[in-house]
Amino acid sequence: MCHVSVNSWLKRFKTSGLDGLKTKSGRGRKPILTKQTDTDAVLAAVKANRQRIQLAKADWETSRSAGSQPVSESTFRTFLKSLMADTNAFVDE
C-alpha cells in the first residue's frame, strides 16, 4: 500500500463519507462472455454437441463474429456452469 492510495482514500472519505470508499461500478476486467449476449448461441451449440464440450465450443466460435476475442475452454466451461446454476435455481424452487 502506498501513500498515494491512502491519500486518495482519505480525499474520497472527506468528500463523500463512507459511500465514497465503496468500489464504483465499471471497475475491473470486463467479462468475455455475457449472459445477455451469448446465452442463446452457447446453449444452441451445446444442444448440438452434448457429449463433447470441445466440439460445442468450436461450433459456437464459428458462429461468432470475426473480430471477437478468443475464449479458452476453461472460460467456456465456467460460463456453462454459471448458466446451469441459474437454470437449476429455477428447478429447485
C-alpha positions as CSV (number, residue, x, y, z in Angstrom):
1,M,0.0,0.0,0.0
2,C,1.5,3.3,-1.0
3,H,0.8,6.9,0.3
4,V,-0.9,7.8,-3.0
5,S,-3.6,5.2,-2.4
6,V,-4.1,6.2,1.2
7,N,-4.3,9.9,0.3
8,S,-6.8,9.1,-2.5
9,W,-9.0,7.2,0.0
10,L,-8.8,10.0,2.5
11,K,-9.8,12.5,0.0
12,R,-12.8,10.4,-1.1
13,F,-13.8,9.9,2.5
14,K,-13.7,13.6,3.2
15,T,-15.8,14.5,0.2
16,S,-18.3,11.6,0.3
17,G,-18.0,9.8,3.6
18,L,-18.2,6.0,3.7
19,D,-20.1,5.9,0.4
20,G,-17.0,7.5,-1.2
21,L,-14.9,4.5,-0.2
22,K,-17.2,1.9,-1.9
23,T,-15.9,0.5,-5.2
24,K,-17.5,2.2,-8.1
25,S,-19.3,0.3,-10.8
26,G,-17.5,-0.3,-14.0
27,R,-14.2,-1.1,-12.4
28,G,-12.3,-4.3,-13.1
29,R,-12.0,-6.6,-16.1
30,K,-15.0,-6.9,-18.3
31,P,-16.3,-10.4,-18.9
32,I,-15.6,-12.0,-22.3
33,L,-18.9,-13.9,-22.3
34,T,-22.1,-12.3,-21.0
35,K,-25.5,-13.9,-20.3
36,Q,-27.3,-11.2,-22.2
37,T,-25.4,-11.7,-25.5
38,D,-24.0,-15.2,-25.5
39,T,-26.5,-17.5,-23.7
40,D,-28.7,-18.4,-26.7
41,A,-25.7,-19.2,-29.0
42,V,-23.8,-21.2,-26.4
43,L,-26.9,-23.3,-25.5
44,A,-27.6,-24.0,-29.1
45,A,-24.0,-25.2,-29.6
46,V,-24.2,-27.4,-26.5
47,K,-27.5,-28.9,-27.6
48,A,-25.9,-29.8,-31.0
49,N,-22.9,-31.4,-29.3
50,R,-24.0,-32.6,-25.9
51,Q,-21.2,-35.1,-25.3
52,R,-18.2,-33.0,-26.4
53,I,-17.6,-29.6,-24.9
54,Q,-14.7,-29.0,-27.4
55,L,-17.0,-29.6,-30.3
56,A,-19.6,-27.3,-28.8
57,K,-17.0,-24.6,-28.3
58,A,-15.7,-25.0,-31.8
59,D,-19.3,-24.8,-33.2
60,W,-20.1,-21.7,-31.2
61,E,-16.8,-20.0,-32.2
62,T,-17.6,-20.5,-35.9
63,S,-20.9,-18.7,-35.4
64,R,-19.3,-15.7,-33.6
65,S,-18.3,-12.5,-35.4
66,A,-14.8,-12.4,-37.0
67,G,-13.4,-9.7,-34.6
68,S,-14.4,-11.5,-31.4
69,Q,-11.9,-12.2,-28.7
70,P,-10.9,-15.9,-28.4
71,V,-12.2,-17.9,-25.5
72,S,-10.4,-20.7,-23.7
73,E,-12.1,-24.0,-23.0
74,S,-12.0,-23.3,-19.2
75,T,-13.7,-20.0,-19.7
76,F,-16.4,-21.7,-21.9
77,R,-16.9,-24.4,-19.3
78,T,-17.1,-21.8,-16.5
79,F,-19.7,-19.9,-18.4
80,L,-21.7,-23.1,-18.9
81,K,-21.6,-23.8,-15.2
82,S,-22.9,-20.4,-14.4
83,L,-25.8,-20.9,-16.9
84,M,-26.6,-24.3,-15.4
85,A,-26.5,-22.8,-11.8
86,D,-29.1,-20.2,-13.0
87,T,-31.4,-22.9,-14.5
88,N,-31.0,-25.2,-11.5
89,A,-32.2,-22.4,-9.2
90,F,-35.5,-22.3,-11.1
91,V,-35.8,-26.1,-10.9
92,D,-35.2,-26.2,-7.2
93,E,-38.0,-23.7,-6.4
